[in-house]
Amino acid sequence: MKIKTIGGVLLLLLGIILLLNQGETFGPGKIFTYFWPSLFVIPLGLFFHWLYFSVTERRASGLLIPGGVLLTAGFVCQIAMLFGNWAYMWPGFILAPAVGLFEFYWFGNRNKWLLIPINILTVLSLLFFIVFSFSSLFDVLLTKQPYFAILLIIGGAAILTLRKKSD
């Protein structure tokens, strides 16, 4: 590994730590609290990918299933830990096996029957992401109900007064 790469990663991590350290002490416990997915789960997923691409020379495509699952779950957990949005990120755990199976399909023998569970899991995950995202959007709109009501009144009045002359 080049010294520039190591230095870049260290500066990136230091910047993230300083960004998260807004007035409170930031010791090793806090680092493990916020970055456990980046320290344990994501490297394990990358290890499985490294095994497939380097060690086995692309002969053991089954290694990509746990690699894809761990990598996706690690990213989902890391985003949820940094932003505290577990309530919206959980559908990523449904997407994780779809990613692992898709990697197995793509780099393996391309068994077309794998596309059935891949598509079911992907659509289910995206559906839950959309439903829970819209749910949170509507919660915000309902808490700001007077502003939303005024916006609807102005929009309706604009539509009624700005009609085409052909009507």
N, C-alpha and C positions, 0 to 999 in steps of 0.2 A: 504494500500500500504506500502511496506517495505521501510525503510530509504535508503537501498542500491539501490533500484529501482529509487527513487526520486533523489538521489545523482548521479546515473549514467546518468539519463536523463539530469540533470542540467549540468554535465560536458560535455556531448555530445553537448548540445546546445551552451555552452560557447566556446567549441572548434570550432564549425562551425562559430560562430560569429567572433572569432579571425581570423579564416581562411579568412573570407570575408572582414575583416577590414585590408586591406593592405594599410596603410598609410593615410586613411581618417577617419574622425570622424564617429562613428557608434552609433547613438542615437536610441531612440524609433521609430522614423520615418523610419529609415533604416530597423529596425527589422520588422516593419509592411510591408514595401515594399517587402522584400525578403521572409518573412515567413507567409504571410497572408493565403496561403492554409493550412499550418500546424497548424495555430492558429484557423481557422474558418471552413474550408471545410472538412478536414480529420477528426477532432473530431466529426463533425455532422454525417459523414458516420459511424464512429465507434459507435456513439450513437444508430443509427438504428440497427446495428449488436448486440449491447448489449441488446437492447430492445427485439430482436428476441430470442437470446440465453439465456438470464437470466430472464427477466421480464415476457414474454409471454410463457416461457418454450417450445419453438419451435412450437407454435400453430399458429402464424401469419406470415407465410412465405412471405407474401406480403411486409413486412418491409425490406426484403433483396433487393428488386429492387431499392428503393432510396438509401439504404445503399451502395450497390455495385456501383451505378452510382456516388454517391458523393465521395466515397473512390477512385475510379479510376480517376475521374476528378481532385480530390485533388492531387493525386500523379503526374498526368500529369502537372498540374499547378505548383507544387512545383519544379519539375525537370526543367520545362521551365523557372521559375523565377531564379533559382540558376545558370543555365548555359546559359540563354539568347537565347534559341533555339526554340522560338515559331514557327518558320517556319517549323520545323521538327516534333514538338510534337503534332500538331493539330489533326492528325488522332487518337490520344488517346481519343478524345472526341467522336469519332464514336465507339470506343471500349467500352466506359463506359456503355452505355445501354446494350451492349452484356454481360458484366460482371454481371450487375444487374439481367438481365433475366436468365443468367446461374445459378446464386445463387438461384433464385426462382425455376428454374427447378430442381436443385440438391437437395435442401432441401424441396421442395414442393412435389406435387403429381406426378412429372415426366411426365408431359404432353409432348408427343413426338412432338407435333406441335410447341412447343416453340423452338425446335432446328432449325427450318427454319430461323426465324429472327436472332437467335444467330449466326448461321453460316454465313448468309449474311453479318451482321455487322462486324463480326470478319475478314472474308476474305477481305471485303472492306477496313477495317482499316489497315490490314497487307499489302495489295496491295499499299495503299497510303504511308505507312511507307517505303516500299521497293522502290517505284518510287522516292520519294523525297530524300531518302538516296542515291540512285544511281545518281540522278540528282546532288546532292552536290558533290559526288565523281567525276563525270565527269567534273564539274566546276573546281575542284582542278586540275584535269589532264590537262584541257585545259589551265589553267593559267600557268602551268608548262610544256607547250607543248614541248619545246626543249628537256627536260629531258625525257619525255614520248616517243618522237620520237626516241631518241638515244636508249632507252630501247627496243623499238620495232625492231629497226635495229639490235641490238645485238642479240635479241631473234631469229629473222628470220635467221640471219647468222649462229647462233649456230645450229638451226634445219637443215639447208642445209648442214653444214659441218659435223655434227655428225650423219649422217644417218647410218642405219644398213648396213652391208656389203652385205646383200642379195638383196639390191635394185639395 
